Amino acid sequence: MRKLKLLLGAVALASVTLVPVSAQAAVKVIGRGFGSLCYEYAKAGHGSLQGVDSCNRALEEESMSPEDRAATFVNRGILQMYAKDFTRALASYEEALALQADLADAYVNKGVVLVNLGRDKEAVAAFSEGLKLNTLRPEIAYYSRGVAHEMLGNMRAAYEDYRQAAALKPEWQEPQAQLRRFAVVPKARG
């Protein structure tokens, strides 16, 4: 069962809830108009038809720089993700990255969507790219990549990513909770 939890994301396994977190860092659009309104909706953190409509109108009706256009696609993807419209959210992130390939947080959000779509191997690659490009919230990328690794059965990689997330943000309890599920057993000497 796969499900997105809005505050700190979510993927559920049969017996354990794992939560890939949405980077959900809305990208500021300069100026006034529908692009700014789209940003405000994304920053507010909930999916709404009005928010998505503002993003669509900005993309269709406003003249924007390539950077603002890419930011608007990211913000629309965030709103679509909150509304659990993962297929459209993925398309929005891909459109943003086609315009500006170095948007680290777009890769992290894309990874969350891919996990929710059951495309965990692709999610690992997206999270890794977001980390390579210095995402603003690396703890979320590590944690979410850990979830994707675990879904793929790569338990050692999952453990290492949860450990990194916990080290980066010690006050965040979710990585700590995931780490408590692991038992580290030394290799037998042969």
BELDAFEN-V447459 format. One record per pair of residues at least 12 apart in sequence whose ideal C-beta (glycine too) atoms are under 10 Angstrom apart, sorted by sequence separation. I is the first residue (numbers start at 1). J is the second residue. D is the distance in whole Angstrom. If there is no record, write none. Layout:
i,j,d
I,J,D
I,J,D
//
This chain:
i,j,d
1,13,8
5,17,8
7,19,9
8,20,9
9,21,4
10,22,9
26,38,9
27,39,7
28,40,10
38,50,10
39,51,10
41,53,9
42,54,9
76,88,8
77,89,5
80,92,6
81,93,9
93,105,10
94,106,9
110,122,9
111,123,4
114,126,6
115,127,9
129,141,9
130,142,10
145,157,8
146,158,5
149,161,6
150,162,9
162,174,9
163,175,8
166,178,8
1,14,8
8,21,5
9,22,5
26,39,5
29,42,10
37,50,9
38,51,7
41,54,6
42,55,8
58,71,10
59,72,6
76,89,8
77,90,8
79,92,9
80,93,9
93,106,5
96,109,9
97,110,7
110,123,8
111,124,8
113,126,9
114,127,9
127,140,9
128,141,8
145,158,8
146,159,8
148,161,9
149,162,9
162,175,5
163,176,10
165,178,8
166,179,6
3,17,9
5,19,6
7,21,8
8,22,8
9,23,9
26,40,8
28,42,10
37,51,8
38,52,8
40,54,8
41,55,8
58,72,5
59,73,7
77,91,8
78,92,8
92,106,9
93,107,8
96,110,9
111,125,8
112,126,9
127,141,5
130,144,9
131,145,8
146,160,8
147,161,8
161,175,9
162,176,8
165,179,9
4,19,9
5,20,9
7,22,9
9,24,8
26,41,8
27,42,8
28,43,9
38,53,9
39,54,9
57,72,10
58,73,10
74,89,10
76,91,9
77,92,3
78,93,9
93,108,10
108,123,10
110,125,10
111,126,4
112,127,9
126,141,9
127,142,8
130,145,9
143,158,10
145,160,10
146,161,3
147,162,9
162,177,9
163,178,9
1,17,9
2,18,10
3,19,9
4,20,8
5,21,8
6,22,8
8,24,9
26,42,4
27,43,9
37,53,9
38,54,4
39,55,9
56,72,9
76,92,5
77,93,5
93,109,6
94,110,7
110,126,5
111,127,4
127,143,9
145,161,5
146,162,4
162,178,5
163,179,6
4,21,10
5,22,9
7,24,9
25,42,9
26,43,4
37,54,4
38,55,4
55,72,6
58,75,9
59,76,7
75,92,8
76,93,9
77,94,9
92,109,9
93,110,4
109,126,9
110,127,9
111,128,9
127,144,6
128,145,7
144,161,8
145,162,9
146,163,9
161,178,9
162,179,5
2,20,10
4,22,7
6,24,9
24,42,8
25,43,9
26,44,9
36,54,9
37,55,8
38,56,8
54,72,9
55,73,8
58,76,9
73,91,9
74,92,7
77,95,8
92,110,9
93,111,9
107,125,9
108,126,7
111,129,8
126,144,9
127,145,4
142,160,9
143,161,7
146,164,8
162,180,10
24,43,9
26,45,8
34,53,9
35,54,8
38,57,8
39,58,9
55,74,10
73,92,5
74,93,7
76,95,9
77,96,7
90,109,9
93,112,10
94,113,10
107,126,5
108,127,6
110,129,9
111,130,7
126,145,9
127,146,9
142,161,5
143,162,6
145,164,9
146,165,7
159,178,8
162,181,9
163,182,9
34,54,5
35,55,8
37,57,8
38,58,5
55,75,6
56,76,7
72,92,9
73,93,7
76,96,9
89,109,8
90,110,7
93,113,7
106,126,9
107,127,7
110,130,8
111,131,10
124,144,10
125,145,9
127,147,9
128,148,10
141,161,9
142,162,7
145,165,9
146,166,10
158,178,8
159,179,7
162,182,8
24,45,7
33,54,9
34,55,7
37,58,7
38,59,9
54,75,9
55,76,4
73,94,8
74,95,9
75,96,9
89,110,8
92,113,9
93,114,9
107,128,8
108,129,9
109,130,8
123,144,7
124,145,6
127,148,7
142,163,8
143,164,8
144,165,8
158,179,10
34,56,8
35,57,9
36,58,8
54,76,9
55,77,9
73,95,5
74,96,5
90,112,10
91,113,10
107,129,4
108,130,4
123,145,7
124,146,10
126,148,9
127,149,9
142,164,4
143,165,4
159,181,9
22,45,9
34,57,4
35,58,4
52,75,10
53,76,10
55,78,9
70,93,10
72,95,9
73,96,4
74,97,9
89,112,9
90,113,5
106,129,10
107,130,4
108,131,8
124,147,10
125,148,9
141,164,9
142,165,4
143,166,8
158,181,10
159,182,5
33,57,9
34,58,4
35,59,8
38,62,10
51,75,8
52,76,6
55,79,7
72,96,8
73,97,8
89,113,5
90,114,7
106,130,8
107,131,8
123,147,8
124,148,5
141,165,8
142,166,9
158,182,8
159,183,10
33,58,7
34,59,8
51,76,8
52,77,10
54,79,9
55,80,9
70,95,8
71,96,7
73,98,9
74,99,10
88,113,9
104,129,8
105,130,7
107,132,9
108,133,9
120,145,10
123,148,4
124,149,6
139,164,8
140,165,7
142,167,9
143,168,9
159,184,8
29,55,10
34,60,9
35,61,10
36,62,10
53,79,10
69,95,9
70,96,4
73,99,7
74,100,9
86,112,9
87,113,8
90,116,9
103,129,10
104,130,5
107,133,7
109,135,10
122,148,9
123,149,9
138,164,8
139,165,5
142,168,7
143,169,9
155,181,10
156,182,9
34,61,7
35,62,6
51,78,9
52,79,5
69,96,8
70,97,8
72,99,10
73,100,9
78,105,10
86,113,5
89,116,9
90,117,7
102,129,10
103,130,9
104,131,8
106,133,9
108,135,5
120,147,8
121,148,8
124,151,9
138,165,8
139,166,8
141,168,10
142,169,9
147,174,10
155,182,7
33,61,8
34,62,6
51,79,5
52,80,6
70,98,8
71,99,9
78,106,10
81,109,7
85,113,10
86,114,9
89,117,9
101,129,9
104,132,8
105,133,9
107,135,7
108,136,9
112,140,9
120,148,4
121,149,10
123,151,8
124,152,7
137,165,10
139,167,8
140,168,9
150,178,8
156,184,10
29,58,7
33,62,5
35,64,6
39,68,9
42,71,9
50,79,9
51,80,9
70,99,4
71,100,8
74,103,6
77,106,7
81,110,10
86,115,9
87,116,10
90,119,9
97,126,10
104,133,4
105,134,10
106,135,9
108,137,7
111,140,10
112,141,10
115,144,7
119,148,9
120,149,8
123,152,9
139,168,4
140,169,9
143,172,8
146,175,8
32,62,10
33,63,10
34,64,10
42,72,9
49,79,9
52,82,10
69,99,6
70,100,4
73,103,9
86,116,5
87,117,7
102,132,10
103,133,8
104,134,6
105,135,5
108,138,9
111,141,7
114,144,10
115,145,9
120,150,9
121,151,9
124,154,8
131,161,10
138,168,6
139,169,4
31,62,8
33,64,9
47,78,9
48,79,7
51,82,9
52,83,7
68,99,10
69,100,9
70,101,9
74,105,7
78,109,7
81,112,7
86,117,5
102,133,6
104,135,4
105,136,6
109,140,10
120,151,4
121,152,6
137,168,9
138,169,9
139,170,10
143,174,7
147,178,8
150,181,9
36,68,10
39,71,7
42,74,8
43,75,8
46,78,10
47,79,5
51,83,9
67,99,8
70,102,10
71,103,8
74,106,5
77,109,6
81,113,6
84,116,8
86,118,10
90,122,10
97,129,9
101,133,9
102,134,9
103,135,9
104,136,7
105,137,7
108,140,6
112,144,6
115,147,6
119,151,10
120,152,5
137,169,9
140,172,9
143,175,5
146,178,7
150,182,10
29,62,9
31,64,8
35,68,6
38,71,9
39,72,8
42,75,4
45,78,8
46,79,8
47,80,7
52,85,8
59,92,10
66,99,5
67,100,6
70,103,6
73,106,8
77,110,8
80,113,9
86,119,10
93,126,9
104,137,9
108,141,5
111,144,6
115,148,5
118,151,8
120,153,10
121,154,10
124,157,8
131,164,9
139,172,6
142,175,8
146,179,9
30,64,9
31,65,10
35,69,8
38,72,6
41,75,7
42,76,8
45,79,9
47,81,7
48,82,8
49,83,8
65,99,10
66,100,7
104,138,9
107,141,8
108,142,10
111,145,7
114,148,8
120,154,9
127,161,8
140,174,10
29,64,7
30,65,8
38,73,10
39,74,9
40,75,9
41,76,9
42,77,9
43,78,9
44,79,9
47,82,3
48,83,8
71,106,9
74,109,7
77,112,10
81,116,8
105,140,9
109,144,10
112,147,9
139,174,10
140,175,10
143,178,8
29,65,9
35,71,8
36,72,10
38,74,10
39,75,5
42,78,4
46,82,5
47,83,3
52,88,8
59,95,9
67,103,9
70,106,8
74,110,10
77,113,8
90,126,10
105,141,9
108,144,7
111,147,9
112,148,9
115,151,7
139,175,7
30,67,9
31,68,8
35,72,5
38,75,5
41,78,9
42,79,6
45,82,7
46,83,8
47,84,7
55,92,8
104,141,8
108,145,9
111,148,7
124,161,9
7,45,8
29,67,9
30,68,6
34,72,8
37,75,10
38,76,6
41,79,6
42,80,10
44,82,10
47,85,7
6,45,7
29,68,5
36,75,10
39,78,10
42,81,10
6,46,7
27,67,9
28,68,9
29,69,9
35,75,8
38,78,9
42,82,8
52,92,9
6,47,9
27,68,9
29,70,10
30,71,9
38,79,8
41,82,9
29,71,5
47,89,9
4,47,10
27,70,8
28,71,7
29,72,6
27,71,4
26,71,8
27,72,8
29,74,10
27,73,9
29,75,7
27,74,5
28,75,9
26,74,8
27,75,6
25,74,8
26,75,5
24,74,10
25,75,10
23,74,9
27,78,9
26,78,6
24,77,10
25,78,8
26,79,9
24,78,6
22,77,10
23,78,9
22,78,7
24,81,8
23,81,10
24,82,8
22,81,6
22,82,8
22,89,10
27,96,8
9,81,9
27,100,10
6,81,9
6,82,6
27,103,8
4,81,7
4,82,8
6,84,10
25,103,10
27,105,8
4,83,10
25,104,9
26,105,9
27,106,8
4,84,6
25,105,5
3,84,8
23,104,8
24,105,8
25,106,9
4,86,8
23,105,4
22,105,10
23,106,8
25,108,8
2,86,9
23,107,9
24,108,9
25,109,8
4,89,10
23,108,4
24,109,7
22,108,8
23,109,5
21,108,9
22,109,6
23,110,9
20,108,9
21,109,10
23,111,9
24,112,9
22,111,10
23,112,7
21,111,10
22,112,5
20,111,7
21,112,7
22,113,9
20,112,5
19,112,10
20,113,9
20,114,9
22,116,10
20,115,5
20,116,8
18,115,9
9,109,10
20,120,10
11,112,9
10,112,9
9,112,6
20,123,8
11,115,5
23,127,10
10,115,9
11,116,7
9,115,8
10,116,8
9,116,9
11,118,10
20,127,9
23,130,7
4,112,7
4,113,9
11,120,9
25,135,8
4,115,9
25,136,6
4,116,5
11,123,10
23,135,7
25,137,7
2,115,7
3,116,8
23,136,8
24,137,9
2,116,5
23,137,6
2,117,8
22,137,10
23,138,10
25,140,9
2,118,6
21,137,8
24,140,9
23,140,5
2,120,10
21,139,8
22,140,8
23,141,7
21,140,4
20,140,8
21,141,9
20,141,9
21,142,10
23,144,8
21,143,6
22,144,9
20,143,7
21,144,6
19,143,8
20,144,4
18,143,9
19,144,8
20,145,8
18,144,9
20,146,8
21,147,9
20,147,4
18,146,8
19,147,7
20,148,7
18,147,4
18,148,9
9,140,8
20,151,9
8,140,8
18,150,6
11,144,8
18,151,8
9,143,8
13,147,9
16,150,9
8,143,9
9,144,7
8,144,10
11,147,5
10,147,9
11,148,8
13,150,7
9,147,8
13,151,7
11,150,9
11,151,7
18,158,9
18,162,9
21,165,9
2,151,9
21,172,9
21,174,8
21,175,10
19,174,6
18,174,9
19,175,10
17,174,9
19,177,9
18,177,10
19,178,9
17,177,9
18,178,7
16,177,9
17,178,10
16,178,8
18,181,9
8,172,8
10,174,10
8,173,10
9,174,9
16,181,6
8,174,6
15,181,10
//
